[in-house]
Amino acid sequence: MGPDRKVDVPVYDLSLIRGLWEVRMKKHRQKQKKEKERVENSALARIDQQWQYRIYCKTMKSTELNVLHHYLERSTLTDIQPHAGKSFQLEGNQQNQQDPDRNQQDPEQNKLIFQLDGAQWTDFPRELQWSSYLQEWHVRGTRIRRLPDFLALFTQLTVLEIPKNAISELPPEIGKLAALRRLNASYNRLSRVPPELADCEKLERLELSGNHGLSELPFELSSLKQLVHLDIAENRFVSIPICALRMFSLQLLDLSNNRLTDLPQDMDRLEQLETLFVHKNNLTYLPHCLTNISTLKMIVVSGDELTCIPSKLCSNPGIKFIRLYDNLASEERMKKKEEEEKKEKRRRWTEQKVEVKDSREKEFMEAYLSSLENRDSIPCATTKVSISCQL
């Protein structure tokens, strides 16, 4: 090779290579995201879940199956929509189907029942106060915001069904309904429950689901010793109310779709508990004390993040242990986790970029200063120098 021969050396800019690589990675991530969405929205996942559900149903009794259907098919309202009269009418028909022989067995019973539905109602009729002999109220699908002042006159009332209205509070006078056995105030706008409700000592069924502002129950409700059904699903409970652990006759406890992160270690206080719904929460484990409840027959949980389960619950043939994999809370956490990882990657890339830049400048200055030492005279000005990567 002669001294005058020139060699062409390709020169590349590192920023161009990095930009090309970032574009390819972005396209790859978008492709993976679309594939993931396609799998989640495909019919295969739904078919698999339906078959798993059918397998569970094959092992259940008819009564247990009815309870599970009522639980899973219950509407989850995110807001009160009293104008949707059609859905409310459907629920009324469902109630008639559950008890079709009611009117035939007792024809006179209709005279003791008050029914009110429809969005045209914004308050109770004043004529109702002269019918204090009534035993049941069925009010649903209205725009009524509060119960009437004369509620305390209905001392013979045994059933108070007021779901899917716009009621914002239960008055303290409700404690004077000494004969009350069933109270359903689901899908209203309740933010608290009056402690006077504890005076209804004959209460057997209490339903408060779908009141999205409800986060606690008064301790006074511990005196409801005859309560067998407690439904506080779709609220904002972060822990099981203390009063619920003292309702020793409780047979069904529905805490689904709340904000629970764990269950108390003394849940075996509920010695007669048969059905426990804790689906759509943030549970990662189940306490071992559940195995001490000999009457327990059904547990429904979310299996997305459940990592620790007592083996006795899974192996016990007398317990229907059902895990459902559609926890919305876990999906939200996964998205949040992915966003945090992306932010962390961006931060690391920025820091790395700054470090590389600083190191290059430092190397250049060291080389420049070392070259000055060998010079006889130090120049007072320098020309602009560009650095390129030769490959």
Steps between C-alpha positions, in 0.01 A plus 500: 500500500654827390526800727285709267217250476171621658265272692130588520375451855119514547393753760164462682315715746405309814179701541371373164556138601329558832202669330462210257511252788240695700259502202534124463443442874193724493350302212578175680327617820194613305484163329522319834228724647264434210560126529428511873175693442400254229549204735309672782209588271491166323220255554736227623550663841126545544425144393759366745350705784149382411610136505674546834183660632291206374735253668453682830122503454488123443625439853250733670159447646205693365487737799872575476469552126218752546707696749799506266288607202346779703847615597669485159208633296428789731527834320796718596385860473769766508245777534133532586282506190139519619368569149594152377161359589537195281776342706313559822188334359708197407621465856140516622412215264793303633370543852159367395667200341684420820172489692224421244255343748503790740168652392330159475596394851382818669259712287456750783873567513479747211294732718797533736759584233588845368667516156642805328719518190567736212713806440199731532505460880720749689338458844272265689125575478370670814199265507737217590521614863140385559595140409721420796366143502716413195759226544712541185636785292636441150633825352747494211601693191384839628670835552413509871788640708382437856262285697182666635477659843213271597708183459497438876120447489541169314581285800367186327735535203701180444644562150651826377617465140631833366773411243606705197369836608686824583479475880797673664438406864302274730322697776553412869125423519572173322599360839134514608404229251528229762340233280730558202654178368636602158657825384626551146649842428734395220603728213416828667725786611561411863823613663417384853265273693331633814589316824127497585463215251638276775161536678344282227601187688286269284684596183604190307609639162693823436602603146702818444687422178575760236512803730838619378547750783461240776827408673403397855218365715426616856618272778148501648389260226677225696173454690331359186533142624231361266659634179576214259562694176730804471573649158734801491652438155604771254593757762825647638578274793874455559441244778218288635286702743553398861126469552482236224737273694259511794192395304528140613191379309636622166474241223578710189753783487551688172804730496567485128622797297644701787856602593597220735869409518471227763252313717516501882652206684191459719245435228428164661279699739232455233432140597188469281640661184415297188573735206779756466534733200826698485529524122649816341719612787876532548556180698829315464434231760223338704536454876532149643216570745249441218572129531360509854150593375337158472181636336680667210372373162597760238780754453526723192826690457705665228795287400701767319730586791415226750830335591438335837200273562455248784520156340211381711265738321594363157498133599182507708224337289233675705614848392441647155817707456454718190773723358403752233759675287348833408626730774486858367715624784791278396471619139519860613805423712666323208447804277632726772802275545575506126480881497741518794742266324490717188571811706789323672647394164478857371672629814780243473548575130527873573753441778700264281496751217627774731773273638618406150506863398690600811752218455563596137557863592732396779705274271526774241613758757760262644638429152497868415678601822760228459574623148553851634777382730717405203451833326741788530227760490136466605254635242261767611216364288393162365290392208173305527561124512238239405525143628370214291495127552701303247389141449 
